[in-house]
Every structure is written in C-alpha cells, then in structure tokens.
C-alpha cells in the first residue's frame, strides 16, 4: 500500500503478487463491489479506480482523488 500527491491529485495504490487475472477474461462478469466503489468515488469526489492485472504478475489497484472535487459532488464526511 502506498500513497502520494502528484500535481493536485492524491494517489493511493494497493499491489499484490498473487496469481492475478487477465482483464479481458473478466468482461461480462459482474463485480458489484468494485462497481459500487467506482461509482461512489466518482460521485463523492470525482475520483477514479483503476485496476491493472495479468496472470502470474499480481494486481495493482490505483485510486485517484482530485484535490478539487466536482462542483456538483456532495460534501465528503
């Protein structure tokens, strides 16, 4: 787990060295939890969730939170 600021954005990454997966093989599968996190990040602060993975290489999840949230976003508590 690591975090840093770059420009006006905050980055949080979580990386593992597990078996990983091929993203193209996951198309069509539902990922309710990940979709929920993506939507909440977007609605609450204009943030994003990115996932990079490949078999045998583990997975890297990156959350990007802009320093200036969307004007239409509700206040984060």
C-alpha positions in Angstrom: 0.0 0.0 0.0 1.4 3.4 -0.9 0.1 7.0 -1.3 1.4 10.2 -2.7 0.3 13.6 -4.2 1.0 14.4 -7.8 0.0 17.8 -9.0 -3.3 18.4 -7.4 -4.3 14.8 -7.2 -3.9 12.2 -4.4 -3.0 8.7 -5.4 -3.5 5.5 -3.3 -2.2 2.2 -4.6 -2.6 -1.4 -3.4 -0.4 -4.0 -5.1 -0.1 -7.8 -4.5 1.9 -10.5 -6.0 -0.9 -13.0 -6.2 -2.0 -15.0 -9.3 -3.6 -12.0 -11.0 -6.1 -12.3 -13.8 -6.5 -11.3 -17.4 -8.9 -8.3 -17.6 -10.3 -9.3 -21.0 -11.4 -12.7 -19.5 -13.4 -10.8 -16.9 -15.6 -9.0 -19.4 -19.3 -9.8 -18.8 -18.8 -10.8 -15.2 -20.5 -8.7 -12.6 -18.3 -7.0 -10.0 -20.8 -5.4 -7.7 -18.3 -4.3 -5.1 -15.8 -2.8 -7.5 -18.6 -1.1 -9.5 -20.0 0.3 -6.2 -16.6 1.7 -5.2 -16.0 3.2 -8.6 -19.4 4.9 -8.6 -19.0 6.3 -5.0 -15.6 7.7 -5.8 -16.9 9.4 -8.9 -20.0 10.8 -7.2 -18.4 11.8 -3.9 -15.2 13.5 -5.2 -14.7 12.9 -8.9 -12.3 10.2 -8.1 -11.4 7.1 -10.2 -10.5 3.5 -9.5 -8.1 1.7 -11.9 -7.2 -2.0 -11.9 -4.2 -3.5 -13.7 -3.6 -7.2 -13.6 -2.2 -10.1 -15.5 -1.8 -13.7 -14.8 1.3 -14.6 -12.8 2.1 -10.9 -12.2 -0.4 -9.9 -9.4 -2.7 -6.9 -9.4 -2.3 -3.2 -8.9 -5.3 -1.1 -7.8 -5.0 2.7 -8.1 -7.4 5.2 -6.6 -7.0 8.8 -7.8 -8.7 11.6 -5.8 -8.6 15.1 -7.3 -7.8 17.9 -4.8 -10.7 19.9 -6.2 -13.8 17.8 -6.1 -16.5 18.2 -8.8 -18.7 21.2 -8.1 -21.8 19.0 -8.2 -20.4 16.4 -5.8 -21.9 16.2 -2.3 -19.6 17.1 0.6 -17.5 14.2 1.8 -17.9 13.5 5.5 
